[in-house]
Amino acid sequence: MERRIVECVPNFSEGRNMDAIRQISQEIEQTKGVRLLNVDPGEATNRTVITFVGDPDTVVEAAFRAVRKAAQVIDMRQHHGAHPRIGATDVLPLIPVSGITLEECAELARQLAKRIADELRIPCYCYEAAAYSEERRNLAVCRAGEYEGIAKKLSTPGKEPDFGSRPYDDDIARTGCTVVGARDFLIAVNFNLNTTSTRRANAIAFDVREKGRPRREGNPIVGKPMKDAEGNTIMIPGSLKKTKAIGWFIDEYGIAQVSMNITDINVTPLHKAFDEVCRCAQARGIRVTGTEIVGLVPKRTLIEAGKYFLEKQHRSTGIPEDDIVKIAIHSMGLDDLRPFNPREKVIEYLLEDANQKSRLTDLTVKGFAEETSRESPAPGGGTISAYMGALGAALGAMVANLSAHKAGWDDRWQEFSQSAEEGQAIMAELLHLTDEDTEAFNRIMAAFGMPKTTDQEKAARTEAIQTATLYASEVPLRTMKAAIRVMPLCRLMATEGNPNSVSDAGVGALAARAAVLGAGLNVKINAASLHDREKAEALIHEAQALIDEANKAEHKIMEIVEGKI
């Protein structure tokens, strides 16, 4: 299952007092499950932008704590800076990264705004996707009049905040208001050009950016901009929706770039922007030599790009995630100016590394075997069963990839690519279960280690043991259900795949059968310890049905394999 990740980028009206900034940042850092990514103070603007990510609930909690601390350490009556602002916490957007929609983030933003207003007594406006009216989608509308105009807005019908409206008082004078909302992820990216001409870089930027360029009278370059009846400049739209772009020269690299903000990656993904900038550059006799991502990106940005370029080559997309990311890096020249390390640029990888526990699946093949051989009871048969299933899925994916790239079968690459993707998905699930089976055993051991001095402690211990035992029965059943899905894949590959790899499809089926039968033994032995016999019998019955299915499927696949050999 895709992890639910939200990014939050609050802007605080303090960029000079480093102690205050540190206190706000610490509130975020100390919220368990949140990763603080960046703290960017600006002296001239007297404003600090903080970026952090995590699961939705923890991000919302960290945001609330940061707003609370900002209200304590920032006095808006003393604030002066170059940037527009309306409160100590000026703007607070929630941004979907993975596993969550913009609409869900908008609802979280509204709930957060209400909590801030109710518990901290800070009036809140809701903007962008969280706005209650179309005009308030625009941040400038919510912030109109800035801090100095708050008293008037609070007393003007239709201008009051969405939450926490009340007459202007000393508390509001100190904290101001906060604008809370939800918006799509923004990618800042620069496209490197083999030219030093800012004018030509600007021309490419105008070709692609949504706003486009002014329509001019006569000469399209130096002619007078044309106006409509209301006096507004008539624009010729660019080719990429939800983008802003400009051309500039970078002294550090000695090249011109098209600098772009992609404000909605669902409308214009990075790979689409790259291809379009390449097309427009080529039309002007210029080449895009590489791409520079500023800041961080969601993993799906690189996965989608890698798959896009693989599909253009009529190559299978059912390959490991790391390989897909490498294709994206090389295709868009992300390492043109400096080495590009996905572990430092991809949000999910940063979170993964920050919360990384020791996993069996991170061991070498030799290390995994040695760890299994030690006198500790885990990893045991359930873990090995899950890993056997993962190997079976991997073999099915391998045959599909070999078939997709087989000479003379070019017209079938999509068919096999789809099978390879299916194999990758099953393999990923079973690798996860490889670690989860060991975790299930550890839960049982932890329950047995609970105190048992009093009757109350004994009852709690018994309940914990039963809960852990049920979980330890359900995990191998999940392994069985995942491993049985390898069978249709291997049968299809044995029947339709590259005939030179038919034996690999057979071995994949044998591995999957071993996974199902092995995990079934674990279901039975753990279910035997359950006090709820009705539940235990149901688990055993379901496991036996999967064992029977696996035996039949493996027998049929081996008949096909032997017949072709």
C-alpha positions in Angstrom: 0.0 0.0 0.0 1.3 3.5 -0.9 2.3 5.5 2.1 0.2 8.5 2.9 2.5 11.5 2.9 1.7 15.2 3.2 4.1 18.2 2.9 3.5 21.4 4.9 5.3 24.7 4.0 4.3 27.3 6.6 5.5 30.9 6.3 6.3 32.7 9.6 6.6 36.4 10.0 10.1 36.3 11.5 13.4 36.1 9.6 15.8 37.9 11.9 15.4 36.5 15.4 17.1 33.1 15.1 16.1 32.1 18.6 12.4 32.5 17.8 12.9 30.6 14.5 14.7 27.8 16.4 11.9 27.5 18.9 9.3 27.2 16.1 11.4 24.6 14.2 11.9 22.6 17.4 8.1 22.2 17.8 8.1 20.5 14.4 11.2 18.4 14.9 9.9 17.1 18.2 6.7 15.8 16.7 7.2 12.1 16.3 6.8 10.9 12.7 7.6 14.2 11.0 10.7 15.0 9.1 11.9 18.6 9.0 13.4 19.2 5.6 14.3 22.8 5.4 14.3 26.1 7.4 14.9 29.2 5.2 14.9 32.6 7.0 15.0 35.8 5.0 16.3 39.0 6.7 14.9 41.5 4.2 11.5 39.9 4.1 11.6 39.2 7.8 10.0 35.9 7.0 11.0 32.2 7.4 9.7 29.4 5.2 9.8 25.9 6.9 9.3 22.7 5.0 8.4 19.4 6.7 6.7 16.1 5.7 5.0 13.1 7.3 1.8 11.2 7.5 -1.4 13.4 7.5 -2.2 13.3 11.2 1.4 14.0 12.4 1.9 16.8 9.9 -1.3 18.5 11.1 -0.3 18.1 14.7 3.2 19.5 14.0 1.6 22.4 12.1 -0.6 23.2 15.0 2.3 23.2 17.5 4.3 25.5 15.2 1.4 27.9 15.0 1.0 27.9 18.7 4.7 28.6 19.3 4.8 31.3 16.6 1.9 33.1 18.4 4.1 33.0 21.6 7.4 34.3 20.2 6.2 36.7 17.4 4.5 40.0 18.1 3.0 41.3 14.9 2.8 44.8 16.5 6.6 45.0 16.1 6.9 43.3 12.7 8.2 45.0 9.6 9.4 43.4 6.4 9.3 43.5 2.6 6.9 40.6 2.1 3.1 40.8 2.4 1.9 39.3 5.6 -1.3 39.1 7.8 -0.1 37.2 10.8 2.6 35.5 12.9 1.9 32.4 11.0 1.1 34.0 7.7 0.2 31.2 5.4 0.0 27.5 6.1 -0.5 25.2 3.0 -0.9 21.4 3.2 0.3 19.6 0.0 -0.4 16.0 -1.1 2.8 14.0 -1.8 1.6 10.4 -2.0 -1.4 8.3 -1.1 -3.7 11.2 -0.4 -5.7 13.5 -2.6 -5.9 17.3 -2.8 -9.5 17.2 -1.6 -8.5 15.2 1.5 -5.8 17.7 2.2 -8.3 20.5 1.8 -10.6 18.9 4.4 -7.6 18.5 6.8 -6.8 22.2 6.2 -10.3 23.3 7.2 -10.2 21.1 10.3 -6.8 22.6 11.2 -8.0 26.2 10.7 -11.0 25.5 13.0 -8.7 24.0 15.7 -6.3 27.0 15.4 -9.2 29.4 15.8 -10.9 27.5 18.6 -7.9 26.6 20.7 -5.4 29.4 20.0 -8.0 32.1 19.3 -6.3 33.0 16.0 -8.8 34.0 13.2 -8.2 31.9 10.1 -9.0 32.2 6.4 -9.1 29.2 4.1 -7.6 29.5 0.7 -6.8 27.5 -2.5 -8.4 24.1 -2.5 -9.7 24.6 1.1 -11.5 27.9 0.2 -15.2 28.1 1.0 -15.7 30.7 -1.9 -14.2 31.0 -5.3 -12.6 34.4 -4.7 -10.9 33.1 -1.5 -9.0 30.5 -3.5 -6.6 33.5 -4.2 -4.2 34.0 -1.4 -4.0 37.7 -2.2 -7.7 38.1 -1.6 -7.4 36.5 1.8 -4.4 38.7 2.7 -5.8 41.9 1.2 -5.0 44.9 3.5 -2.3 42.8 5.2 -1.8 42.9 9.0 -2.6 46.7 9.2 -6.1 46.1 7.6 -7.2 43.3 10.0 -9.3 45.5 12.3 -11.3 46.9 9.3 -11.8 43.4 7.8 -13.1 42.0 11.0 -15.8 44.6 11.1 -16.8 44.5 7.4 -19.5 42.0 6.4 -18.2 39.5 3.9 -14.6 40.1 4.8 -14.5 38.3 8.1 -12.4 35.1 8.5 -13.8 31.6 7.9 -13.1 30.6 11.5 -12.6 32.7 14.7 -14.3 35.9 13.7 -14.7 38.4 16.5 -14.1 42.1 17.2 -10.5 43.2 17.0 -8.7 42.8 20.4 -5.2 42.7 21.9 -4.8 39.0 21.2 -5.5 39.5 17.5 -3.2 42.6 17.5 -0.4 40.3 18.7 -0.9 37.2 16.5 -2.7 38.6 13.4 -4.6 36.1 11.3 -3.5 32.9 9.6 -4.4 31.7 6.1 -4.7 27.9 6.0 -5.2 25.9 2.8 -4.2 23.1 0.5 -2.5 23.2 -2.8 -0.9 20.9 -5.3 2.8 20.1 -5.1 4.9 22.7 -6.9 8.1 21.7 -8.7 10.8 24.3 -9.3 13.0 23.2 -12.2 15.6 24.7 -14.5 16.3 23.5 -18.0 19.9 23.9 -19.1 20.5 25.2 -22.6 23.6 25.1 -24.9 23.4 28.9 -25.2 24.4 32.0 -23.3 21.5 34.1 -24.7 19.0 35.2 -22.1 16.8 36.5 -24.9 16.6 33.2 -26.5 16.0 31.4 -23.2 13.2 33.9 -22.5 11.7 33.2 -26.0 11.5 29.5 -25.2 10.0 30.3 -21.8 7.3 32.4 -23.4 6.7 29.5 -25.9 5.8 27.1 -23.1 4.5 29.0 -20.1 0.8 29.1 -19.6 0.7 32.9 -19.6 2.5 32.9 -23.0 3.6 36.3 -24.5 1.9 39.5 -25.5 0.4 39.7 -29.0 2.1 42.6 -30.8 1.3 44.9 -33.6 3.4 44.4 -36.7 6.8 43.0 -35.6 6.1 40.0 -33.2 9.2 40.8 -31.2 9.4 44.6 -30.9 5.9 45.6 -31.9 3.6 47.5 -29.6 1.6 45.1 -27.3 -2.1 44.9 -28.3 -4.9 45.7 -25.9 -8.5 44.5 -25.6 -11.5 46.7 -25.1 -10.8 46.9 -21.3 -7.2 47.9 -21.9 -5.7 44.5 -20.9 -2.8 43.2 -22.8 -3.8 40.4 -25.2 -1.7 37.3 -24.6 -0.8 34.4 -26.9 -1.0 31.4 -24.5 2.0 29.0 -24.2 1.8 25.2 -24.6 2.0 24.1 -21.0 -0.8 24.5 -18.6 -0.1 25.2 -14.9 3.4 26.5 -15.5 5.3 29.8 -15.0 8.6 30.3 -16.7 11.4 32.8 -17.5 14.8 32.7 -19.1 18.0 33.8 -17.3 21.7 33.5 -17.4 23.6 31.6 -14.6 27.1 33.0 -14.0 28.0 29.9 -11.9 27.6 27.6 -14.9 28.1 30.0 -17.8 24.8 29.0 -19.5 21.3 30.2 -20.0 18.4 28.3 -18.5 14.6 28.2 -18.7 13.5 28.5 -15.1 10.1 27.0 -14.5 7.6 26.5 -11.7 5.1 23.6 -12.4 2.2 24.5 -10.2 0.1 21.3 -10.9 2.1 18.2 -11.7 -1.1 16.3 -12.4 -1.8 18.6 -15.4 1.8 19.0 -16.5 4.2 16.4 -15.2 7.9 17.0 -15.2 8.6 14.7 -18.2 6.0 16.5 -20.3 7.5 19.9 -19.5 11.0 18.5 -20.4 9.9 17.2 -23.7 8.1 20.4 -24.6 11.0 22.6 -23.7 13.2 20.4 -25.8 10.8 20.7 -28.7 10.6 24.5 -28.5 14.4 24.8 -28.0 15.1 22.7 -31.0 12.8 24.8 -33.1 15.1 27.8 -32.2 18.3 25.9 -33.0 19.0 25.2 -29.3 19.4 22.0 -27.3 18.4 21.2 -23.7 21.5 19.7 -22.2 20.0 18.7 -18.8 17.6 19.5 -16.0 18.1 20.9 -12.6 15.5 20.2 -9.9 15.4 22.9 -7.2 14.4 21.4 -3.9 12.6 18.1 -3.5 10.1 16.1 -5.5 7.6 13.3 -4.9 8.8 9.8 -5.9 6.0 9.5 -8.5 7.5 12.4 -10.5 10.6 10.3 -11.3 8.6 7.0 -11.6 6.2 8.5 -14.1 9.1 10.1 -16.0 11.0 6.8 -16.1 8.1 4.8 -17.3 7.3 7.5 -19.9 10.7 7.3 -21.5 10.7 3.5 -21.3 7.4 3.4 -23.1 8.8 5.7 -25.8 11.5 3.1 -26.4 8.9 0.3 -26.4 10.6 -1.2 -23.3 9.0 -3.0 -20.4 8.1 -0.8 -17.4 8.0 -3.9 -15.1 11.5 -3.4 -13.8 12.7 -2.5 -10.3 11.9 0.9 -9.0 15.6 1.9 -8.8 16.1 1.1 -12.4 13.1 3.2 -13.4 14.5 6.2 -11.4 17.8 5.8 -13.2 16.1 5.9 -16.6 14.4 9.2 -15.5 17.7 10.7 -14.3 19.5 9.8 -17.5 16.7 10.7 -19.9 16.2 14.2 -18.5 19.9 14.8 -17.7 19.3 15.4 -14.0 23.0 14.9 -13.3 24.1 17.4 -16.0 25.4 20.1 -13.6 26.2 18.0 -10.5 25.5 14.4 -9.4 21.9 13.7 -8.7 21.2 11.5 -5.7 17.6 10.3 -5.4 18.1 9.6 -1.7 18.6 13.3 -1.1 16.0 14.7 -3.6 13.0 12.4 -3.3 10.7 13.0 -0.3 9.7 9.4 0.2 13.3 8.3 0.3 14.2 10.9 2.8 11.4 9.8 5.1 12.3 6.1 4.6 15.9 6.8 5.5 15.0 8.8 8.6 12.7 6.1 9.9 14.7 3.2 8.7 14.7 0.1 10.9 17.0 -2.9 10.4 15.2 -5.0 7.8 15.9 -8.6 6.6 15.3 -7.6 3.0 18.3 -5.2 3.3 20.7 -8.0 4.0 22.8 -9.7 1.3 21.7 -13.1 0.1 24.6 -14.6 2.2 23.6 -12.5 5.2 20.0 -13.5 5.0 20.9 -17.2 4.9 23.3 -16.8 7.8 20.7 -14.9 9.9 18.2 -17.6 9.3 20.7 -20.3 10.4 21.3 -18.8 13.8 19.8 -20.2 17.0 17.2 -17.4 17.2 13.7 -18.7 16.1 13.2 -15.7 13.8 13.4 -15.4 10.9 11.8 -18.7 10.5 9.6 -20.7 8.1 7.0 -18.0 7.6 9.6 -15.5 6.6 11.3 -17.9 4.3 7.9 -18.7 2.7 7.3 -15.1 2.0 10.8 -14.7 0.5 10.3 -17.9 -1.6 7.1 -16.3 -3.0 9.0 -13.1 -3.8 11.5 -15.1 -5.8 8.7 -16.8 -7.6 7.2 -13.5 -8.6 10.6 -12.2 -9.6 11.1 -15.1 -12.0 7.7 -14.5 -13.5 8.6 -10.8 -14.0 12.0 -11.8 -15.5 10.4 -14.0 -18.1 8.0 -11.2 -19.0 10.8 -8.7 -19.4 12.9 -11.1 -21.5 9.8 -11.7 -23.7 9.1 -8.0 -24.0 12.6 -7.4 -25.4 12.8 -10.6 -27.5 13.7 -9.9 -31.1 10.8 -10.3 -33.5 8.2 -9.8 -30.7 8.3 -6.0 -30.7 4.6 -5.8 -31.3 3.9 -7.6 -28.0 6.1 -5.5 -25.7 3.1 -3.8 -24.0 1.5 -7.2 -23.3 4.6 -8.5 -21.5 5.3 -5.2 -19.9 2.0 -5.4 -18.1 2.8 -8.9 -16.9 6.2 -7.7 -15.7 4.6 -4.9 -13.7 2.2 -7.3 -12.1 5.2 -9.5 -11.1 6.9 -6.5 -9.6 3.9 -5.6 -7.5 3.5 -9.1 -6.1 7.2 -9.3 -5.4 7.1 -6.0 -3.5 4.1 -7.2 -1.4 5.9 -10.5 -0.5 9.1 -8.7 0.3 7.2 -6.5 2.8 5.6 -9.7 4.2 9.1 -11.2 4.6 9.8 -8.6 7.3 6.3 -8.5 8.6 6.3 -12.2 9.4 9.3 -11.7 11.6 7.7 -8.7 13.3 4.6 -10.9 14.0 6.8 -13.4 15.8 8.4 -10.6 17.8 5.0 -9.4 18.9 4.2 -12.8 20.4 7.6 -12.8 22.2 6.9 -9.3 23.6 3.4 -10.4 24.8 4.9 -13.5 26.6 7.4 -11.1 28.3 4.6 -9.0 29.9 4.3 -9.1 33.7 2.0 -11.7 35.3 2.1 -11.0 39.0 -1.5 -9.9 39.6 -4.8 -11.2 38.1 -5.1 -8.0 36.2 -1.6 -8.3 34.7 -2.3 -12.0 33.8 -5.5 -11.1 32.0 -3.8 -8.3 30.1 -0.9 -10.7 29.2 -3.3 -13.4 28.0 -5.2 -10.9 25.9 -2.0 -9.5 24.4 -0.8 -13.1 23.6 -4.1 -13.9 21.9 -4.0 -10.7 19.8 -0.4 -11.3 18.8 -1.1 -14.9 17.9 -4.1 -13.9 15.8 -1.9 -11.4 14.0 0.8 -14.1 13.5 -1.8 -16.4 11.9 -3.1 -13.6 9.6 0.3 -12.6 8.3 1.2 -16.0 6.7 -2.4 -16.2 5.4 -1.7 -12.9 3.6 1.6 -14.4 2.3 -0.4 -17.4 0.9 -2.9 -15.0 -0.8 -0.1 -13.0 -2.4 2.0 -16.1 -3.4 -1.0 -17.8 -5.1 -1.2 -14.8 -7.5 2.2 -15.8 -8.8 0.7 -18.9 -10.3 -1.4 -17.3 -13.1 1.7 -15.1 -14.0 4.0 -18.1 -14.3 1.4 -20.1 -16.2 1.0 -17.3 -18.7 4.8 -17.0 -19.1 5.1 -20.7 -19.5 2.5 -20.7 -22.2 3.1 -17.3 -24.0 6.5 -16.2 -22.9 10.0 -16.6 -24.3 10.3 -20.4 -24.9 14.0 -20.2 -23.9 12.9 -19.2 -20.4 10.1 -21.7 -19.9 12.2 -23.5 -17.2 12.4 -20.2 -15.3 8.6 -19.9 -15.3 8.5 -23.5 -13.9 10.9 -22.7 -11.1 8.8 -19.6 -10.4 5.7 -21.8 -9.9 7.7 -24.2 -7.7 8.8 -21.3 -5.5 5.3 -20.0 -5.3 3.9 -23.4 -4.3 6.6 -23.7 -1.6 5.5 -20.3 -0.4 1.9 -21.2 -0.2 2.5 -24.5 1.5 5.1 -23.2 3.9 3.0 -20.2 5.0 0.1 -22.6 5.4 2.0 -24.5 8.0 2.5 -21.3 9.9 -1.2 -20.5 9.7 -2.0 -23.9 11.2 0.5 -23.9 14.0 -0.3 -20.4 15.1 -4.1 -20.8 14.8 -3.8 -23.9 17.0 -3.0 -21.6 20.0 -6.0 -19.4 19.5 -8.7 -19.6 22.2 -11.3 -18.5 19.6 -11.8 -21.9 17.9 -14.3 -20.7 15.5 -11.8 -18.1 14.2 -9.0 -20.6 14.2 -11.0 -23.2 12.2 -11.9 -20.5 9.6 -8.3 -19.5 9.2 -7.2 -23.1 8.8 -10.0 -23.9 6.3 -9.0 -20.9 4.2 -5.4 -21.9 4.3 -6.1 -25.4 3.2 -8.2 -24.2 0.3 -5.2 -22.1 -0.9 -2.9 -25.1 -0.5 -5.1 -27.2 -2.7 -5.3 -24.5 -5.3 -1.5 -24.1 -5.3 -0.9 -27.8 -5.7 -3.3 -28.0 -8.7 -1.9 -24.8 -10.3 1.7 -26.0 -9.9 0.9 -29.4 -11.4 -0.6 -27.9 -14.5 2.2 -25.4 -15.0 4.8 -28.2 -14.7 2.9 -30.2 -17.3 3.2 -27.2 -19.7 6.9 -26.7 -18.9 7.8 -30.3 -19.3 5.9 -30.4 -22.6 7.9 -27.5 -24.0 11.2 -28.8 -22.7 
